[in-house]
Amino acid sequence: MSDIYNALATSSRLLGHHSSETLADYRDSLDDAEIAVNRALHLIGNLILEAEQSDCYSDKESRRDLVAIGSVLRNLPRLAQALNYNSKEIEYELKRRKGVSQ
């Protein structure tokens, strides 16, 4: 079954068609996105703890938010993996272009 990772992960064959500058910019964007995914996971954890400690948080609100959090948590790890994979593929391609051995 295909998931978000398979949709986002870039084949190294496709990277060879881009300039080194474009690849470096893309890699930086991927790294920033991966950091944002990890921050989102941290934030969700904080929100859950805050909601649990609040007396003004209704059952209806908590169920709604738990469904949203579940959806995010189901997809974010694979999204982060795809971002990381793409970043490493780009780094490999850039090193290959410079003649740096792995």
N, C-alpha and C positions, 0 to 999 in steps of 0.2 A: 504494500500500500504506500502510495506516495504521500509525503507530508511537506511542510514548509521548507525543510532542509533541502529536499530534492528540487524544489522549485527555485531556490535561491543559490545553491552551490554552483559556482562557475567552473567549467572545465578549463584546464590549463591550455588546451588547444585554442580556445577562444581568446585567451589573453594575448597571444602572440600578435594579434592584429592591431593592438593599441600601442600608442607611444609610451615611452618610459615615464614621461611626465603625467600622462593620463592615468597610468597604472599607479603611480605614487599617490596621486590625489584620491583615487578610488580606494586604495589600501588605507589611507588615513581616515576616509569616511567610514569604512568598515570597522576600523578600530574604535572610532568614536561611537558608532552604533552599538558595538558590543559592550562598551562601557555603559551606555545608556540602558541597555537591556539588564545588565547586572544591577544598576542603580534602581531600576523599576522593581526588580525582585525584592531588593532591600526595602524599598518604600512600601510595597505591599505587605511585607512582614510587619513594618511599623504600624500601618493602618489597621491591620487585624488586631494587634495588641491594644491600640487605642480604642477601637470599637468595643472590644471585650470589656474594657474598664469604664465605659460611658453608660450612665443611667438613662440618657436621652436617646439612645439608639434603638429604634423599634425592630421587632422581629421581621417585619416586611422589608425594612431597609437592609437589614443584615442578610436576608436571603438574596435579595437583589444583588448586593455587593459580592456575596460569596459566589454567585453564578458568574459574575464578571471576572472576579479574581481567578476562579477555576479555569476560565477560558484563556486568560492571560498566562497563567502558570503552565497550562498544557502546551502552549505554543512557543513561549519565550526561550526555553532551553534549546530547542532545535533551531530556532532563529539565531540564537547566539552561536551555536555550533557552525551554522552555515556562514555567518559573518566571519568567524575565526578561520574557517576553511578557505574562504575566498582571500582573506588577507594573507594567509600563508602561501597560497598558490601565486599570488601577485609577488610576494617577496621572493619566492623561488624564481619566477620569471625575470624579475629585475636583476637578481644575482647571476642568472644564466646569461643575461645580456652583457653583463660586465665581465663575464668569464670567471666568476668566483665559483670554486668547487664547493659542493655540499659536504 
